[in-house]
């Protein structure tokens, strides 16, 4: 079996407190903390993702940029987004405002990443079913409008987290190979 190695920058985009940092920690360390400090500007993590297709294994080193969702960091985002090969657009299933702002995050990615990049839309906090205000059909509708795939995730339980990161990695590989 042949082995390839690649390194890609991937960005996490979404309003503050939608769970971007929690998703990253769940994916990279398989743990959840009930409280996090607000991301100031950006935080960078790395994870090796192994993808096998047709007898070829590709080791992808994903450099994950967790970009602060607060409005005060908007001015910094252009430089943070430059060079990204993929993005996860995250909203909180219990927060209608974060859902409405996905359009803004999508436009920023389109504008500043320098090219069309693969993106996934994630409705996070799936575990908070009783507080849910965004239904699956609404997430799917938005994803169709943006021409991206939609997944629901829970950083707390790990539901669909690794799957989402593996999926965006596969989409990045498909576009770049």
N, C-alpha and C positions, 0 to 999 in steps of 0.2 A: 504494500500500500504506500502510495506517495503522500508526503506531508508538505503542505504549503503553510507559510506564516504571513499574516497580514496585521497591520495596526490601523485602527480607525478611530476617529473622534466621533462620539455620539452625544447629543445634547438632550437634556430633560427640560421640557418647557411647560409652564402652567403657573397659575396664580399661587400665591403664598398659601401654605398649609393644606395643599391638595394631596401631599404625601410623596413628593418627588424623592426627598432624602430617604424616607422610609422604604420606598421601593428599591432604591439603590442598596441600602443596607441589607434588606431582605435578600436581594439577589447576590450580593458579594459575600455576605457573612451569615446568611440564613438565620437572622435574628430580627426581633422587633423591639423597639423601645417606645413606651407610651408617650414620652415627651422628647422633643428635639429642640435644639436651639435654632432659631431662624438662620437660614443660609444668608451670609453676608457676601453679596457679590456673586461669587461662584465657589464651588467646592469640586475637587477633581478626584475621581476614583478610577480604579482599573480592574478589569476582570478578563480572564482567559475564557473564551467560549470556543468549544470544539464543534465543528460542523463536518459531518461525513456525508458525501454524495458520490455515487458512482465509483467507489473504490479509492476515492481521494479524501484525505482528511485535511481540513484547513483549521489551523490554530489562529483564532482571531483575538488579538489583544484589543479589547474595547476600552478606550479612554473615555470615561463617562463624565461629562461636565454637568453638574447640578447648578443650574442658574437660578439665582434668587428671583422670586416672583414679585417682589415689591416694586411699585411704580418708580421709586427713587433709583433703582438700578437700570432703568430703561436705557439711559445714556451709555452704559457699559456693554449692553447686549450685542451691539454690532460687532465689536471686537471678539466677544466670547463666541458668537455664532460662526464667525468666519472659519472656513475649513471643515465644518462638520460634514460627516458622510451620512448621517441619519439622525432622526429625532423621535422622541416619544412625547406626544402631546398629552398632558395629564389634566384631568379635571376630577373634582370630588362629587361622587354620586349623591351626596347630601347637601350640596351647595349649588343652587341654580346660577348664581353669579359666576362661579368658576367655569361652568358649562358655557355660558354666554361669551366668556372671554377667550374661548378656544380659537375663535376666528382671528382675534388679534395676534395670538401666539403663532398661528399658522402663517399669517401674513408676514410677521417678523422673520420667521424661518425662511420663507420664500424670498424675502428681500435681502437678507444678510448672509445667507449661507453660500451665496455665489452661484448656485445651480439648483436644479430640481433634486431634492434628496428624498430617499424613502422615509416615510413617517408612519407611525401607528398612533391611533387615538385610544387612550386608556381611561376608562371610567373607574376610578379607584375608590376604595372603602366599601367594597362589595359586602364585607362582613357587617356593615351597619344597616342591614335590611330595613329595620323599623324606622330609621331616619331618612330613608331614601326619598329623593324628590325628582330624580332623573331616571326614567324608565329605560330599559334596554332598547326599546324601539326608537327612543329619542337619540340615544347614542349612535345607533346604527344609521339613523337618518342623517345626522351630522357627518358621520364618517363618509357616507355616500356623497354628500355635498362637497366634501373636501377630497374625495377620491382616495381615501385611505382605508385601511382595515380597522375594525373596532374590537377591543377586548375589554372585559371587565376584570379588575384585579383587586386583591386585598393584600396590602403590604403587611398587615397584621398576621394573617393566616398563611400567607405565601401563595394564595390562590392565583394561578396564571402568571405569577411574576417571572419565573425562569422562562416560561413559554414566551412571554412578551419580549424579553431580552434576546432569546434565541431567534425569534421571528424577525426582529429588526436587524439582527446580525445577518440572517439569511438574505433579507431584502437588500442590505448594503452590498453583500457579496455578489448577488445577482446583477446589481447595477455596475459594479466596478470590475468584475472579471470578464 
